[in-house]
Amino acid sequence: MALSSIFGGGSPSQQSNLPTSSASSSVKDQLKGQIAQELAVANATELVNKVTENCFEKCLMAPYTSKQDTCVDQCLAKYMRSWNAISQAYVARIQQASANGDI
Amino acid sequence: MSGISPTELQNLDEPSKKEIMGFLETENSKQKVQMSIHQFTNLCFKNCIHSVQSADLSAQENQCLKDCVNRFLDTNIRIVKGLQSIQ
C-alpha cells in the first residue's frame, strides 16, 4: 500500500550495512520475511472483516438475489477508495503535526 | 511457519540483532498507523457513505471522509488535553 513508501518501509530497510556473517544474514532475512508476511496477513484479515461487515450492512436484503453481488462488488470498490482517501488525509495530518513539532 | 530454530536465533551476531530490533520498531509504528486507518475507514464509511449505487466516491463523500478523519483527530487531541488538565 502507498503508506509504506511514505514511512520509509515497504521494502526491507537497508539502513545498516554492518558486516554480518552469512549464516546470521540468512536467518535475519528469513526472520524479517516472516514478520512482514505475518503483518500482511493481519492487515488483509482486518480489511476483509471490515469490508464484509460494512458491505453486509449496506447490501443485505432478504431474500438473496444476484443483485446483491453487484451491490457487494461496488461496495468493496467504494470501501477501497474510502481507505485511500482516509489514508491520504491521515498521513497529511501526521506530516503537518510533525512539521509543526507537535509530535 | 517454516522454522527458524531457537539456536539459530541465539547465534545471530550483534549487528543482525540490532538490525532486527530496528526493523521491528519501524514495522511496529507502520502497523499502528495501518490499524488506525482501518479504524477510521470503518467509522467514516459508516458515517459518510449512504449509497453504494456507484463505486466511485462523489466529491461530497470524499470531503466527508476527510473531515471525518480530521474531526476524529481533533476530538482525540481535545480529550487528551482535557484529561491532562484534570490530573
Backbone of each chain as ProteinMPNN parsed JSONL, in Angstrom:
{"seq_chain_A": "MALSSIFGGGSPSQQSNLPTSSASSSVKDQLKGQIAQELAVANATELVNKVTENCFEKCLMAPYTSKQDTCVDQCLAKYMRSWNAISQAYVARIQQASANGDI", "coords_chain_A": {"N_chain_A": [[0.833, -1.189, 0.0], [0.28, 2.321, -0.448], [1.127, 3.723, 1.738], [3.442, 2.562, 2.904], [5.615, 3.416, 1.451], [5.758, 6.076, 2.135], [6.411, 5.981, 4.817], [8.885, 5.018, 4.735], [9.268, 2.346, 4.788], [8.148, -0.704, 3.643], [9.853, -1.979, 1.328], [12.42, -4.081, 2.56], [14.314, -2.494, 5.057], [17.383, -0.807, 4.534], [19.203, 0.377, 6.231], [21.396, -0.257, 7.944], [24.442, -1.408, 7.104], [26.252, -3.086, 8.31], [28.924, -5.385, 8.75], [27.961, -8.749, 8.523], [27.894, -12.172, 9.444], [27.436, -14.754, 7.018], [25.654, -16.772, 7.717], [24.17, -15.643, 9.832], [23.09, -13.547, 8.422], [21.357, -14.816, 6.654], [19.477, -16.02, 8.378], [18.506, -13.741, 9.557], [17.311, -12.374, 7.374], [15.35, -14.212, 6.797], [13.825, -14.095, 9.098], [12.923, -11.42, 9.051], [11.392, -11.59, 6.743], [9.383, -13.356, 7.557], [8.137, -11.858, 9.562], [7.205, -9.637, 8.106], [5.439, -10.955, 6.432], [3.537, -12.012, 8.244], [2.447, -9.621, 9.187], [1.31, -8.647, 6.863], [-0.669, -10.548, 6.413], [-2.223, -10.138, 8.705], [-3.138, -7.526, 8.226], [-4.607, -7.892, 5.869], [-6.586, -9.636, 6.748], [-7.913, -8.031, 8.626], [-8.885, -6.061, 6.9], [-10.612, -7.554, 5.215], [-12.51, -8.419, 7.107], [-13.612, -5.958, 7.973], [-14.605, -4.858, 5.576], [-16.466, -6.787, 4.901], [-18.264, -6.605, 7.051], [-19.208, -3.914, 6.741], [-20.23, -3.902, 4.107], [-22.067, -5.875, 4.21], [-23.948, -4.678, 5.86], [-24.7, -2.574, 4.136], [-25.733, -3.868, 1.893], [-27.416, -5.944, 2.539], [-30.379, -7.597, 1.938], [-33.209, -9.479, 2.399], [-35.105, -11.825, 0.455], [-32.017, -13.38, -0.708], [-30.721, -12.118, -3.725], [-29.303, -12.111, -7.048], [-28.7, -9.536, -7.549], [-27.519, -8.491, -5.331], [-24.881, -9.221, -5.491], [-23.732, -7.4, -7.267], [-24.088, -5.135, -5.724], [-22.409, -5.73, -3.528], [-19.934, -5.924, -4.846], [-19.625, -3.287, -5.797], [-19.669, -1.943, -3.418], [-17.359, -2.912, -2.175], [-15.389, -1.843, -3.906], [-15.856, 0.828, -3.431], [-15.28, 0.986, -0.736], [-12.539, 0.492, -0.723], [-11.677, 2.761, -2.081], [-12.428, 4.661, -0.254], [-10.744, 3.93, 1.801], [-8.286, 4.695, 0.751], [-8.668, 7.496, 0.536], [-8.986, 8.205, 3.219], [-6.556, 7.356, 4.246], [-4.786, 9.084, 2.919], [-5.634, 11.56, 4.003], [-5.097, 11.186, 6.703], [-2.326, 10.673, 6.769], [-1.422, 13.113, 5.751], [-2.165, 14.753, 7.819], [-0.602, 13.729, 9.93], [1.932, 14.351, 8.919], [1.794, 17.119, 8.854], [1.472, 17.713, 11.566], [3.88, 16.754, 12.467], [5.637, 18.439, 11.149], [5.006, 20.794, 12.415], [6.086, 20.328, 14.796], [4.573, 19.068, 16.737], [4.521, 16.413, 17.362]], "CA_chain_A": [[0.0, 0.0, 0.0], [1.032, 3.549, -0.668], [1.673, 4.185, 3.006], [4.76, 2.056, 3.269], [6.646, 4.231, 0.836], [5.858, 7.332, 2.873], [7.063, 5.748, 6.092], [10.238, 4.519, 4.543], [9.34, 0.9, 4.967], [7.817, -1.396, 2.407], [10.951, -2.883, 1.052], [13.241, -4.225, 3.752], [15.158, -1.312, 5.217], [18.799, -1.105, 4.327], [19.966, 1.431, 6.893], [22.671, -0.696, 8.492], [25.155, -2.377, 6.277], [27.353, -3.596, 9.105], [29.287, -6.727, 8.312], [27.34, -9.847, 9.244], [28.261, -13.47, 8.893], [26.406, -15.124, 6.046], [24.631, -17.553, 8.422], [23.313, -14.674, 10.518], [22.392, -12.754, 7.426], [20.25, -15.578, 6.085], [18.461, -16.142, 9.435], [17.958, -12.397, 9.713], [16.403, -12.107, 6.259], [14.211, -15.116, 6.951], [13.03, -13.544, 10.195], [12.252, -10.224, 8.525], [10.379, -12.046, 5.797], [8.261, -13.925, 8.308], [7.442, -10.761, 10.241], [6.48, -8.872, 7.084], [4.367, -11.827, 5.953], [2.515, -12.052, 9.294], [1.781, -8.326, 9.209], [0.475, -8.549, 5.658], [-1.848, -11.391, 6.654], [-3.052, -9.459, 9.71], [-3.803, -6.4, 7.574], [-5.588, -8.388, 4.912], [-7.706, -10.173, 7.532], [-8.644, -6.883, 9.169], [-9.609, -5.424, 5.797], [-11.718, -8.428, 4.798], [-13.538, -8.367, 8.152], [-14.289, -4.662, 7.989], [-15.382, -4.688, 4.348], [-17.615, -7.694, 4.996], [-19.21, -6.008, 7.993], [-19.829, -2.722, 6.181], [-20.975, -4.166, 2.885], [-23.222, -6.648, 4.663], [-24.925, -3.678, 6.305], [-25.206, -1.766, 3.021], [-26.327, -4.649, 0.805], [-28.281, -7.037, 2.963], [-31.833, -7.584, 1.808], [-33.669, -10.865, 2.234], [-34.219, -12.948, 0.211], [-30.83, -13.088, -1.502], [-30.833, -12.164, -5.184], [-27.987, -11.863, -7.645], [-28.473, -8.088, -7.498], [-26.65, -8.176, -4.209], [-23.491, -9.39, -5.904], [-23.332, -6.097, -7.788], [-24.001, -4.224, -4.578], [-21.208, -6.065, -2.765], [-18.771, -5.544, -5.658], [-19.492, -1.826, -5.799], [-19.356, -1.551, -2.039], [-15.938, -3.213, -1.972], [-14.598, -0.843, -4.627], [-16.032, 2.105, -2.748], [-14.567, 0.904, 0.548], [-11.106, 0.656, -1.008], [-11.441, 4.177, -2.399], [-12.519, 5.374, 1.016], [-9.499, 3.616, 2.527], [-7.244, 5.553, 0.19], [-8.935, 8.887, 0.885], [-8.718, 8.322, 4.653], [-5.122, 7.2, 4.432], [-4.163, 10.346, 2.495], [-5.955, 12.623, 4.956], [-4.423, 10.885, 7.97], [-0.884, 10.879, 6.573], [-1.214, 14.55, 5.623], [-2.304, 15.295, 9.175], [0.6, 13.338, 10.686], [3.068, 15.113, 8.402], [1.61, 18.504, 9.278], [1.761, 17.75, 13.0], [5.304, 16.539, 12.684], [6.307, 19.656, 10.686], [4.783, 21.814, 13.435], [6.759, 19.916, 16.024], [3.601, 18.61, 17.737], [4.809, 15.033, 17.765]], "C_chain_A": [[0.876, 1.251, 0.0], [1.75, 4.033, 0.588], [3.114, 3.81, 3.23], [5.86, 2.903, 2.668], [6.859, 5.523, 1.619], [6.631, 7.131, 4.171], [8.409, 5.063, 5.964], [10.379, 3.032, 4.72], [9.113, 0.199, 3.657], [8.872, -2.411, 2.051], [11.826, -2.927, 2.296], [14.242, -3.081, 3.868], [16.636, -1.689, 5.129], [19.673, -0.101, 5.047], [21.336, 0.952, 7.358], [23.305, -1.738, 7.583], [26.41, -2.853, 6.998], [27.682, -5.004, 8.627], [28.599, -7.791, 9.162], [27.808, -11.138, 8.618], [27.134, -13.936, 7.989], [25.307, -15.956, 6.692], [23.645, -16.627, 9.109], [22.464, -13.923, 9.516], [21.197, -13.513, 6.853], [19.122, -15.759, 7.104], [17.729, -14.818, 9.603], [16.935, -12.087, 8.612], [15.151, -12.967, 6.347], [13.244, -14.574, 7.999], [12.243, -12.321, 9.737], [11.116, -10.607, 7.594], [9.152, -12.577, 6.513], [7.446, -12.839, 8.982], [6.59, -9.978, 9.236], [5.257, -9.653, 6.593], [3.206, -11.862, 6.961], [1.727, -10.745, 9.326], [0.851, -8.174, 8.017], [-0.799, -9.366, 5.833], [-2.791, -10.706, 7.638], [-3.821, -8.296, 9.088], [-4.889, -6.844, 6.615], [-6.821, -8.916, 5.649], [-8.578, -9.048, 8.077], [-9.49, -6.227, 8.082], [-10.82, -6.25, 5.377], [-12.851, -8.365, 5.819], [-14.329, -7.073, 8.105], [-15.135, -4.452, 6.73], [-16.625, -5.565, 4.42], [-18.687, -7.095, 5.898], [-19.965, -4.841, 7.356], [-20.697, -3.022, 4.965], [-22.165, -5.073, 3.17], [-24.323, -5.687, 5.086], [-25.549, -2.936, 5.133], [-26.043, -2.592, 2.046], [-27.353, -5.676, 1.245], [-29.76, -6.741, 2.726], [-32.243, -9.038, 1.655], [-34.875, -10.864, 1.291], [-33.061, -12.562, -0.694], [-31.137, -13.147, -2.991], [-29.459, -11.845, -5.752], [-27.676, -10.372, -7.707], [-27.484, -7.727, -6.409], [-25.177, -8.371, -4.528], [-22.95, -8.061, -6.418], [-23.144, -5.114, -6.647], [-22.708, -4.472, -3.814], [-19.949, -5.662, -3.542], [-18.542, -4.039, -5.625], [-19.103, -1.319, -4.431], [-17.875, -1.779, -1.748], [-15.058, -2.16, -2.639], [-14.668, 0.504, -3.911], [-15.294, 2.123, -1.421], [-13.073, 1.119, 0.338], [-10.781, 2.107, -1.332], [-11.508, 5.019, -1.131], [-11.242, 5.171, 1.822], [-8.383, 4.532, 2.057], [-7.428, 7.016, 0.591], [-8.58, 9.127, 2.349], [-7.216, 8.283, 4.905], [-4.385, 8.481, 4.045], [-4.384, 11.446, 3.521], [-5.186, 12.428, 6.259], [-2.921, 11.145, 7.868], [-0.572, 12.367, 6.46], [-1.246, 15.201, 7.008], [-1.069, 14.975, 10.026], [1.792, 14.179, 10.243], [3.011, 16.561, 8.852], [1.971, 18.644, 10.752], [3.26, 17.612, 13.248], [6.115, 17.748, 12.216], [6.158, 20.783, 11.71], [5.469, 21.479, 14.749], [5.809, 19.452, 17.118], [3.858, 17.176, 18.192], [6.306, 14.887, 18.057]], "O_chain_A": [[2.041, 1.226, 0.394], [2.811, 4.653, 0.528], [3.918, 4.623, 3.685], [6.911, 3.097, 3.28], [7.984, 6.006, 1.751], [7.407, 7.994, 4.582], [8.99, 4.594, 6.943], [11.493, 2.513, 4.793], [9.799, 0.468, 2.67], [8.782, -3.576, 2.438], [11.959, -1.929, 3.003], [14.928, -2.741, 2.904], [17.061, -2.748, 5.593], [20.75, 0.249, 4.564], [22.33, 1.659, 7.192], [22.746, -2.809, 7.343], [27.476, -3.004, 6.401], [26.805, -5.726, 8.153], [28.652, -7.733, 10.39], [28.085, -11.201, 7.42], [25.984, -13.543, 8.185], [24.15, -15.873, 6.279], [22.432, -16.799, 8.989], [21.274, -13.692, 9.733], [20.147, -12.924, 6.598], [17.947, -15.667, 6.749], [16.509, -14.775, 9.767], [15.837, -11.602, 8.888], [14.048, -12.527, 6.023], [12.027, -14.59, 7.82], [11.047, -12.204, 10.003], [10.028, -10.035, 7.644], [8.021, -12.286, 6.126], [6.216, -12.883, 8.981], [5.418, -9.694, 9.481], [4.188, -9.086, 6.371], [2.041, -11.755, 6.578], [0.505, -10.748, 9.473], [-0.253, -7.642, 8.139], [-1.882, -8.926, 5.447], [-4.005, -10.692, 7.437], [-5.0, -8.096, 9.378], [-5.963, -6.245, 6.555], [-7.954, -8.676, 5.233], [-9.806, -9.098, 8.004], [-10.651, -5.882, 8.303], [-11.917, -5.718, 5.204], [-14.02, -8.27, 5.445], [-15.557, -7.08, 8.185], [-16.248, -3.932, 6.807], [-17.715, -5.134, 4.044], [-19.868, -7.08, 5.552], [-21.193, -4.776, 7.415], [-21.779, -2.454, 4.817], [-23.16, -5.039, 2.446], [-25.485, -5.857, 4.718], [-26.756, -2.691, 5.111], [-26.972, -2.064, 1.435], [-28.082, -6.221, 0.416], [-30.311, -5.769, 3.243], [-31.661, -9.756, 0.842], [-35.639, -9.9, 1.349], [-33.113, -11.535, -1.371], [-31.739, -14.109, -3.468], [-28.57, -11.374, -5.043], [-26.523, -9.983, -7.895], [-26.709, -6.78, -6.542], [-24.318, -7.752, -3.901], [-21.85, -7.645, -6.054], [-22.172, -4.361, -6.608], [-21.988, -3.528, -3.488], [-19.007, -5.121, -2.962], [-17.416, -3.573, -5.448], [-18.311, -0.387, -4.298], [-17.219, -0.932, -1.144], [-14.113, -1.648, -2.038], [-13.673, 1.22, -3.802], [-14.745, 3.15, -1.023], [-12.42, 1.826, 1.105], [-9.746, 2.627, -0.916], [-10.743, 5.968, -0.959], [-10.724, 6.1, 2.441], [-7.628, 5.076, 2.863], [-6.463, 7.694, 0.943], [-7.95, 10.13, 2.683], [-6.68, 9.076, 5.679], [-3.472, 8.915, 4.748], [-3.457, 12.175, 3.874], [-4.685, 13.389, 6.843], [-2.321, 11.753, 8.754], [0.425, 12.836, 7.008], [-0.447, 16.087, 7.312], [-0.558, 15.833, 10.746], [2.565, 14.662, 11.07], [4.032, 17.161, 9.189], [2.683, 19.569, 11.143], [3.826, 18.268, 14.123], [7.153, 18.061, 12.798], [7.049, 21.619, 11.863], [5.432, 22.263, 15.697], [6.176, 19.437, 18.292], [3.453, 16.782, 19.286], [6.763, 13.801, 18.414]]}, "seq_chain_B": "MSGISPTELQNLDEPSKKEIMGFLETENSKQKVQMSIHQFTNLCFKNCIHSVQSADLSAQENQCLKDCVNRFLDTNIRIVKGLQSIQ", "coords_chain_B": {"N_chain_B": [[4.539, -22.182, 9.729], [7.708, -22.06, 8.377], [10.47, -23.257, 10.065], [12.59, -21.269, 12.16], [15.192, -22.169, 14.05], [15.504, -22.046, 17.673], [18.184, -22.08, 18.456], [19.478, -21.085, 16.224], [18.541, -18.477, 16.309], [19.687, -17.591, 18.679], [22.298, -17.645, 17.978], [22.608, -15.522, 16.314], [24.499, -12.784, 15.119], [25.652, -9.693, 16.709], [25.282, -7.262, 15.078], [23.227, -8.158, 13.388], [21.172, -8.69, 15.204], [20.697, -6.1, 16.154], [19.821, -4.95, 13.807], [17.446, -6.336, 13.365], [15.972, -5.474, 15.604], [15.666, -2.771, 14.992], [14.214, -3.027, 12.638], [11.853, -4.206, 13.629], [10.918, -2.078, 15.17], [10.336, -0.062, 13.242], [8.428, -1.454, 11.685], [6.49, -1.853, 13.585], [5.592, 0.782, 14.195], [4.611, 1.496, 11.702], [2.591, -0.354, 11.499], [0.862, 0.466, 13.515], [-0.103, 2.849, 12.443], [-1.395, 1.804, 10.185], [-3.432, 0.264, 11.445], [-4.898, 2.294, 12.644], [-5.863, 3.543, 10.351], [-7.519, 1.536, 9.361], [-9.44, 1.553, 11.391], [-10.461, 4.212, 11.229], [-11.452, 4.21, 8.597], [-13.47, 2.315, 8.763], [-15.194, 3.582, 10.613], [-15.725, 6.095, 9.353], [-16.684, 5.397, 6.875], [-19.138, 4.306, 7.544], [-20.33, 6.634, 8.48], [-20.267, 8.433, 6.305], [-20.847, 7.251, 3.833], [-23.678, 6.612, 2.187], [-24.888, 5.414, 0.117], [-24.303, 2.742, -2.134], [-24.627, 2.704, -4.813], [-23.061, 3.695, -6.784], [-19.681, 2.934, -7.558], [-17.793, 4.817, -7.363], [-16.382, 7.534, -5.469], [-18.255, 10.328, -4.549], [-17.751, 13.912, -4.828], [-18.672, 15.11, -2.507], [-18.795, 12.95, -0.734], [-16.107, 12.26, -0.585], [-15.043, 14.586, 0.603], [-16.434, 14.483, 3.008], [-15.343, 12.16, 4.162], [-12.695, 12.969, 4.57], [-13.063, 15.128, 6.319], [-14.187, 13.737, 8.402], [-12.05, 12.124, 9.386], [-10.331, 14.169, 10.228], [-11.904, 15.545, 12.119], [-12.217, 13.526, 13.983], [-9.593, 13.248, 14.897], [-9.172, 15.806, 15.933], [-11.009, 15.73, 18.033], [-9.901, 13.687, 19.552], [-7.45, 14.872, 20.319], [-8.385, 17.016, 21.805], [-9.67, 15.693, 23.9], [-7.551, 14.351, 25.129], [-6.116, 16.583, 26.035], [-8.033, 17.636, 27.775], [-8.193, 15.605, 29.696], [-5.616, 15.713, 30.663], [-5.633, 18.169, 31.946], [-7.221, 17.681, 34.074], [-5.788, 16.077, 35.748]], "CA_chain_B": [[5.756, -21.384, 9.633], [8.951, -22.791, 8.226], [11.05, -22.897, 11.353], [13.925, -20.803, 12.491], [15.354, -22.827, 15.344], [15.94, -21.16, 18.75], [19.657, -21.969, 18.453], [19.839, -20.166, 15.131], [18.247, -17.121, 16.775], [20.679, -17.215, 19.684], [23.602, -17.496, 17.337], [22.66, -14.3, 15.499], [25.526, -11.854, 15.606], [25.126, -8.432, 17.243], [24.72, -6.353, 14.055], [21.946, -8.682, 12.904], [20.174, -8.466, 16.26], [20.37, -4.67, 16.126], [19.042, -4.66, 12.603], [16.103, -6.874, 13.603], [15.297, -4.571, 16.542], [15.292, -1.585, 14.235], [13.174, -3.45, 11.705], [10.63, -4.36, 14.414], [10.441, -0.769, 15.577], [9.68, 0.59, 12.089], [7.227, -2.195, 11.309], [5.517, -1.61, 14.643], [4.921, 2.076, 14.053], [3.826, 1.448, 10.464], [1.393, -1.147, 11.758], [-0.052, 1.297, 14.304], [-0.763, 3.756, 11.5], [-2.31, 0.978, 9.389], [-4.602, -0.093, 12.232], [-5.716, 3.5, 12.775], [-6.573, 3.767, 9.085], [-8.622, 0.562, 9.351], [-10.471, 2.025, 12.327], [-11.089, 5.417, 10.673], [-12.216, 3.869, 7.399], [-14.673, 1.65, 9.251], [-16.052, 4.591, 11.236], [-16.122, 7.167, 8.445], [-17.503, 4.793, 5.815], [-20.496, 4.237, 8.116], [-20.864, 7.988, 8.611], [-20.293, 9.258, 5.089], [-21.309, 6.568, 2.625], [-25.052, 6.183, 2.403], [-25.338, 4.612, -1.005], [-23.23, 2.126, -2.909], [-25.126, 2.601, -6.184], [-21.888, 3.903, -7.628], [-18.441, 2.519, -6.889], [-16.927, 5.994, -7.228], [-16.698, 8.462, -4.387], [-18.634, 11.653, -5.019], [-16.93, 14.951, -4.204], [-19.156, 15.294, -1.129], [-18.379, 11.798, 0.074], [-14.673, 12.407, -0.387], [-14.858, 15.651, 1.592], [-16.974, 13.988, 4.272], [-14.361, 11.218, 4.718], [-11.545, 13.735, 5.063], [-13.496, 15.871, 7.508], [-14.413, 12.745, 9.452], [-10.751, 11.809, 9.999], [-9.79, 15.334, 10.921], [-12.698, 15.815, 13.328], [-11.896, 12.478, 14.954], [-8.297, 13.569, 15.5], [-9.378, 16.998, 16.771], [-11.683, 15.271, 19.249], [-8.896, 12.937, 20.296], [-6.495, 15.811, 20.921], [-9.128, 17.795, 22.796], [-9.925, 14.818, 25.048], [-6.276, 14.151, 25.826], [-5.838, 17.831, 26.757], [-8.995, 17.717, 28.873], [-7.787, 14.657, 30.739], [-4.363, 16.191, 31.255], [-5.902, 19.303, 32.824], [-7.866, 17.16, 35.291], [-4.746, 15.466, 36.603]], "C_chain_B": [[6.969, -22.274, 9.42], [9.863, -22.31, 9.348], [12.407, -22.238, 11.289], [14.155, -21.382, 13.881], [15.852, -21.835, 16.386], [17.467, -20.989, 18.774], [20.102, -20.989, 17.383], [19.637, -18.716, 15.572], [19.297, -16.657, 17.769], [22.041, -16.957, 19.06], [23.705, -16.27, 16.433], [23.744, -13.373, 16.022], [24.899, -10.498, 15.965], [24.556, -7.487, 16.175], [23.366, -6.828, 13.541], [20.847, -8.462, 13.921], [19.725, -7.013, 16.261], [19.473, -4.354, 14.944], [17.604, -5.15, 12.764], [15.323, -5.966, 14.555], [14.797, -3.325, 15.819], [14.134, -1.871, 13.289], [11.838, -3.565, 12.433], [10.049, -3.013, 14.807], [9.709, -0.054, 14.434], [8.38, -0.114, 11.735], [6.114, -1.937, 12.307], [4.805, -0.274, 14.464], [4.112, 2.143, 12.765], [2.503, 0.721, 10.712], [0.371, -0.361, 12.582], [-0.827, 2.238, 13.388], [-1.791, 2.985, 10.67], [-3.585, 0.657, 10.169], [-5.505, 1.117, 12.465], [-6.504, 3.746, 11.494], [-7.735, 2.78, 8.949], [-9.786, 1.075, 10.204], [-11.22, 3.242, 11.758], [-11.954, 5.082, 9.465], [-13.539, 3.232, 7.794], [-15.683, 2.676, 9.773], [-16.614, 5.575, 10.211], [-16.936, 6.637, 7.266], [-18.955, 4.725, 6.297], [-21.146, 5.617, 8.151], [-21.129, 8.67, 7.278], [-20.899, 8.569, 3.868], [-22.706, 6.012, 2.859], [-25.559, 5.32, 1.265], [-24.146, 3.988, -1.718], [-23.716, 1.853, -4.336], [-23.987, 2.793, -7.18], [-20.651, 3.496, -6.843], [-17.508, 3.713, -6.673], [-17.347, 6.841, -6.04], [-17.13, 9.78, -5.006], [-17.744, 12.665, -4.295], [-17.353, 15.165, -2.75], [-18.702, 14.164, -0.223], [-16.893, 11.891, 0.418], [-14.37, 13.44, 0.706], [-15.309, 15.184, 2.969], [-15.967, 13.044, 4.944], [-13.176, 11.968, 5.326], [-11.896, 14.498, 6.329], [-13.66, 14.921, 8.687], [-13.111, 12.394, 10.167], [-10.259, 12.988, 10.825], [-10.574, 15.677, 12.186], [-12.421, 14.779, 14.398], [-10.592, 12.819, 15.673], [-8.385, 14.805, 16.384], [-9.996, 16.589, 18.102], [-10.699, 14.556, 20.167], [-7.928, 13.86, 21.041], [-7.149, 16.585, 22.061], [-9.335, 16.955, 24.076], [-8.642, 14.57, 25.837], [-5.926, 15.397, 26.638], [-6.741, 17.967, 27.969], [-8.588, 16.822, 30.025], [-6.512, 15.121, 31.432], [-4.642, 17.31, 32.257], [-6.583, 18.851, 34.116], [-6.819, 16.661, 36.281], [-4.211, 16.399, 37.673]], "O_chain_B": [[7.221, -23.166, 10.229], [10.014, -21.107, 9.562], [13.258, -22.597, 10.476], [13.382, -21.106, 14.798], [16.549, -20.881, 16.041], [17.978, -19.909, 19.07], [20.991, -20.167, 17.606], [20.444, -17.841, 15.258], [19.747, -15.512, 17.734], [22.829, -16.153, 19.558], [24.759, -16.007, 15.855], [23.888, -13.199, 17.232], [23.77, -10.199, 15.577], [23.456, -6.963, 16.35], [22.469, -6.024, 13.288], [19.727, -8.095, 13.567], [18.533, -6.721, 16.357], [18.505, -3.602, 15.054], [16.66, -4.474, 12.356], [14.138, -5.716, 14.335], [13.662, -2.887, 16.008], [13.204, -1.075, 13.155], [10.814, -3.093, 11.939], [8.833, -2.823, 14.78], [8.618, 0.485, 14.62], [7.355, 0.53, 11.511], [4.947, -1.816, 11.937], [3.581, -0.193, 14.566], [3.052, 2.767, 12.728], [1.45, 1.117, 10.213], [-0.835, -0.499, 12.378], [-2.038, 2.408, 13.529], [-2.915, 3.448, 10.474], [-4.687, 0.761, 9.631], [-6.729, 0.987, 12.482], [-7.677, 4.115, 11.545], [-8.811, 3.146, 8.476], [-10.946, 1.036, 9.796], [-12.449, 3.299, 11.799], [-13.059, 5.606, 9.323], [-14.591, 3.556, 7.241], [-16.862, 2.643, 9.422], [-17.813, 5.857, 10.196], [-17.78, 7.348, 6.721], [-19.881, 5.046, 5.552], [-22.341, 5.763, 7.892], [-22.106, 9.405, 7.137], [-21.409, 9.237, 2.968], [-22.894, 5.067, 3.626], [-26.535, 4.584, 1.416], [-23.107, 4.627, -1.885], [-23.279, 0.901, -4.982], [-23.938, 2.171, -8.241], [-20.576, 3.686, -5.628], [-16.554, 3.633, -5.899], [-18.516, 6.863, -5.655], [-16.452, 10.3, -5.892], [-17.082, 12.348, -3.306], [-16.516, 15.375, -1.873], [-18.278, 14.391, 0.91], [-16.48, 11.637, 1.549], [-13.561, 13.203, 1.603], [-14.65, 15.454, 3.973], [-15.762, 13.119, 6.156], [-12.715, 11.66, 6.425], [-11.128, 14.514, 7.291], [-13.317, 15.253, 9.822], [-13.061, 12.366, 11.396], [-9.827, 12.83, 11.967], [-9.989, 16.053, 13.202], [-12.391, 15.101, 15.585], [-10.493, 12.697, 16.894], [-7.765, 14.865, 17.446], [-9.566, 17.039, 19.164], [-10.665, 14.781, 21.376], [-7.631, 13.662, 22.219], [-6.562, 16.782, 23.125], [-9.188, 17.461, 25.189], [-8.651, 14.58, 27.068], [-5.492, 15.294, 27.785], [-6.297, 18.356, 29.05], [-8.63, 17.226, 31.187], [-6.349, 14.942, 32.639], [-3.979, 17.402, 33.29], [-6.53, 19.548, 35.129], [-6.963, 16.814, 37.494], [-3.339, 16.012, 38.451]]}, "name": "protein", "num_of_chains": 2, "seq": "MALSSIFGGGSPSQQSNLPTSSASSSVKDQLKGQIAQELAVANATELVNKVTENCFEKCLMAPYTSKQDTCVDQCLAKYMRSWNAISQAYVARIQQASANGDIMSGISPTELQNLDEPSKKEIMGFLETENSKQKVQMSIHQFTNLCFKNCIHSVQSADLSAQENQCLKDCVNRFLDTNIRIVKGLQSIQ"}
